[in-house]
Amino acid sequence: MNLNRRTFLLALGALGALGVARNVQAFTAEDPLPLERVVVSPWMANQVALTRGNLLFLGLPRYAKDKPTPSLARRETDGSLRPFPGNGWNEWQPGKDGRNAFVYLNSVHIFADDTVWCVDQGSLSAGVFSAKDAVPQPGAQKLVQLDAHSGEILQILRFDERILPPGAQMNDLRFHGNALYITDSGLGGIIVHDMVSGKTLRRLSATPVVKASDKAPPAMLSGIKGSKTFHPPNSDMIEITADGNWLYWAAPTGPLYRVETRWLQSDLPDEDILPHVEQVYDNNFSGGCCMDSAGNVYFSETVTHNIRVLAPSGETRVIASDVRLLRPDGTFISADRQLYIPVKQPLAAQPGAAAHFAIYKLALPDQFQGLNLGGPITG
């Protein structure tokens, strides 16, 4: 559908005059795919992940003092959301020991083995909480792997100051085979961990390619996490191609970079790896992304109401455009090729009622406007 701005405004005015009930979509895309609301959460979710059997999990970061969160929740068969695993891991409060509890869950992901991986930054925002809470306690910053059914803690990975120096904040993670890749959005950097040998490398630390650009953040982010000025994180989003050969990353400001994983796994110093890093795309300010098995990257644009697809060819398409997509975040492609989209802006609440948050999905076609679309990458 092609509408210019004047036609669009006239159409809205006509609908309003007729009193027609409607769910207005942003007319910024050619035939965007329809969204379905699948979950309404009392807690703000920035991440969603599903097992092959469609057990759905939500990552629930601790943004505000007056809004408690269990950090991780699972959708039950009756549609309700239950704190997961449902014990002391979900009950942490400021001042308590954070070694074996969720402090600030920034990412949740599920890979080929159907276990749940969580990135716990182990500290809170200094703009909202005390300066003491903004510094992780020893061992509080960690990666946690859980059984998706029983909630059993399968393993916890912690790194020393050689890998996580003061100021480092693990952000998100991706697997390929035995290799685990993690972004550091605090100082900026890529962490590479071999799950078999235990060898861990910190790569590209604080270099320009892992830093947020000087692009001004959207005005709507003023006041987020208690700060008058929003300071974008550094290397944040991370994806790996289905063959494991290329690692992609970006700060919310962009740009998107990539490098062959063989360089990250080598013994070369960072200065010899940097010439192999490629700038791929100047993504619009984005809260999250995901990649499909065909190499397409799906960006959750913060203010445009769009999910934009970047193809390996460099072409882009707006696959979803809807006014409800305000501050979309970490998307996930399920085994049945549904794209799940959590939205951090709360739904409108009735006076006196608590705001709730929605997770949407859309069905991915095999092709969209000339682009071949793939399925999930499971590592």
N, C-alpha and C positions, 0 to 999 in steps of 0.2 A: 504494500500500500504506500503510495507517495502522497504526502500531504505537506504543503508549505505551512509556514507559521500562521499566516492569516487564516487559511482554510481550517487549520486545526483549532484556532481560537473561536472561529465562528461555529464550528461543530460543537465545541464544548458549551458555548452560549446557548445553542439550540437545545441541546440535551438538558441544560439547566432550566430553560424556560418550560420545557415539557414535563419537568419533574421526573425524568426517567432515572430509575435506580441503575447504577453502573459501577463497574470496576474498571476505571480508566487506566489504560496502559500508556507508557511514554511512546510516542510515535517517532522514535529515533532509529528504528531498525526496519528493514524490509522483512515482513512476515516473521516476526520473532516467535519463538516457540512458547506455547502456553505453560504457565506455572500452576502447580498444584500445592496447596498448603498441606503438609503432612504431619507436622508436629507443632504444638504450642507449648512453650516452656515457661514456667514461672521464673526461671533463671536465664540470664543472658548467655547465649552460646556463641562462641566464635569458631568452633570446629564441630564437624559431624563426621562419623565414620561408621561403616557397616561391614558385618561379616558376609560370607557368601550366602548364608541363610537369612540375610536381612535383619539380623540383630543390630539395632541402631544405638549408637553411643554419642553423647554430646560432651564436648569440652566446655567447661563453665568457669571462665577466669574470675578471679576475685577483684572486682573493679572498685567497689564501694564499701565503706564501713557499715552502712545501714542496710546492706543487702547481702545477707549471708548466702553462701553457695556451697554445695557439696563437692564442687570442682569437677566431678565426673558423674554422669547419670546414664542409665540404660533404659530403653523403652521396653516395657513388659508386654506380654501377649494381650493384655486388656487395654493397651494404649497408654497406660500411665507411665510416668517417669520415676525411676527409683534411684536414689544415690547408690553408686557402685564403687567398690564392692559392698558397701553397706556397713562399714565398721569405723574404727578410728581413723582410717585413711580419709574419710569424708568429714571429719569433725574438727579439723585443725582450727585454732583461733590464734590471733596475734599474741606472741609471748610464749606459746607452747613450743615443744620440741618439733622441728619440721623434718627430721631425718626419715621417719617412717609414716608420713602423712602427706596429703596433698596441700601445698602452700599456695602456689599460683600456677595452675595448669594452663600452659599456653598453647599446647597442641595435643591432639589425639589422632592416631592413625592406625589402620589395620592393613596388614600385608597378607602374603600368600598363606601363611599358617593360621590365619584367623585369630591370632592373639591381638590384644589391645596394647598399643604402645603410647605412653604419655610422656610429654616433656614438662617437667616441673621446674620452673625458674627459681623456686625456693625463696623468693623475696617479693615484696609488694611495692607499689608505686609510692615514691616519696611525696608526690603531690597530694596523696590521699591519706596515707598512713605515716607513722613516725619514721624519722631517719633511721632508727634502729631496725625497723621492719624492712627497710629498703636494702639492707645488706643481708645476703643469705647466711644463715647459720652454717657451720661446718656440716657438710653432707646433705644439706637441704635441697641443693640444686642437683637434679638427678633425672635419669630416664627409668621409667617403670614399665615392665611388661606384665600383663595380667591375662589369665585365662578368661575368655569372653563369657563362659557359662558359669563357672564356679566362683570367679572373682579371686582365685588364688594368685598371689604374687609369685610370678615365675622367676623374675630376676630384677635386680636394681643395678644400674650402671652409674657410677660416680667417677668423676675425673679430678685429678689434682690440679694445682695452680699452674703447672706447666701447660696444661690444656685449657683450663679455665682461670686465667689470671683475674685479679680484682677488676670488676667492671664488666666481665663477660656474662652474657645471658644466653643460654641455649634457647632456640626459638622453635625450630621444626626439624623433622628428620625424614629421611628416605633410605630404603634398603635396595641393594641389588646383590643377590647371592649372600656372601658372608660380609660384604662391605656395608657399613653404616655411615651415612653422611648427615651432618648436623650443621645448621647455620647458627652462628653467634650474632645476635642482633644488638648486643651491648657495645662491644668494642669493634665488631665487624670481623668475620672470619669464617672459615669452613673447617669443621672437625671431621676427620676420617678415622673410623675405628674398625679394625678387623675382629669380627666376632669369634674367630677361631684362635688366632695367635694372641689376641689382646693388645696388639700394637695400635697405638693411637697417635695421630699426627694433627698438629694445628697448622692450617694452611692460610696463606694470603692475609695474615693477621693485620688489621688496621690499614691495609693498603686501599687506594682509592676505589678499586673495583668492588669492595665489600662495604663501602660507605654510602649512606643516603646522599642523594644529590641535594643541591641548594634550592630545589623547586619548593615554592611556598606551599605549605599544606592547606587544604580546604578550610575555609572559615568555620565550617560546621564542626570542625574538630577542636576548636578553642574550648578550653575547659575540660577536655577529656582527661580522665585520670587525675582531676584536681588541679591541673596546671593551666595558667592563663594562656600560655603558648604551647602548642603541641610540638613536641620534638620527635620527629619520625625515627623509628628504630633503623639500625643499619641492616646488613644482610639478614633477611627475614624469610621470604618465600623460597622454597627449594623444590626442585623436581629433577627426576632422572629419567632418561629415555629407557624404553622397554628393553633395549639390548645392553643397557648399563654403560654405554660408551661415553655419554655426555651428561654432565651435571649442569643444571641451570639454577640461578638464584637471582633475587632482586630485593632491594628495599622497597617499601611502599611507594616511594617517590620515583622508583626506577633509577637507571635503566635496568633491563634484564641482561644478564651476562651468562656465558657458558664457557666450559672448558672440558677437554677430554679427561675422563677420570684417570687415565693412565698417568697423566702428569701429576695429579693430586696424590696418587699412590706411590710415586717415584721418590727417590732420595734427593731429588734436586732441591736447592734452596728456592725460596719464594721468588727471588729476583729472576730466576731462570724459568719459572712457571708463568710469570705475568705476561710475557710476550705471546703465550699460547691462549690467553683469555680473550674471548670475543664479545664485543657488545652486540646484542641481538636486536633489541627493540626498546623504544622509549615508552614504556607502558604508562598509561594515565594513572593517576594516583589510585592505588589498588590495595584492598585489605587482605586479599588472599588469592590463591590460584590453585589449579590442578593441571595435570597433563594426562592425555589419553595415549593409548598404545600406538596411534598413528603419528604421534609427535606434536599434536596440537596443544597449546597452552590456553587455558580458560582463565581470564582475569576477572576478578570481582571488583569493578570500579566503584570507588567510594561514593561519588556524588552524582553520577550520570544515570543511575538506575539500570545500568547495563552489565551483562556478562559478555565480555568480548573474547573471541577466539582468535589466537594468533597461529596461523598454519606454518609448517616448516618452510614453505615458499616465501614467507614474509607477508602474505595476504592476511587481512583481518575481516572478521564478520561479527556483527552483534547478534548473538544467538538468543538472548533474552533481554527484554526491555520492558520494565514494569515499575510503576511508581512505588510499589511495595519493596523494591530492591534498594533500600536506603541503608548504606553501610553494610553491604554483603561482605562475608569474610571467607573462611577456609572451606572451599568446595570439595566434593568427594564424588567419584564415579563408582557406582556399585556394580556388582557382578552382572546384574541384569541391565546395565547401561542406563541407569538413571543418574542424572546429575543433581546432587543434593546441595542446597545453598542455605547456610545459616545467615540470618540478618540481625545485626546488633542494635538497630533502632527499634525501640519497643512499639508494639501495636498500640493504637489509641485505646485508652482505658476510660471506662465510665467514671464520673466524679466519685472520688472516695475509694475506687477500686485499684488494686495493684496492677501495674503494667505487665504485659506478657510479651514473649518474644517468639517469632515464627521461624520455622525451617521449611523451605519450599523444595520442590523437585521438578525436573522436566525430563521427558524421555528423549534420549539422544537418537536421532535418525542415523542411518548409515551415511547419508550425505546431507550437507546443508549448504545451499547456495554455491554449489560447485566444489565444496571442500569434503574430502573423505574424513569421516569421524571414526574414532576407535573406541575401545573399551578401557577398562581399568588397567593400570600398571601396578602389579602386586609385589614386585621385587623378586 
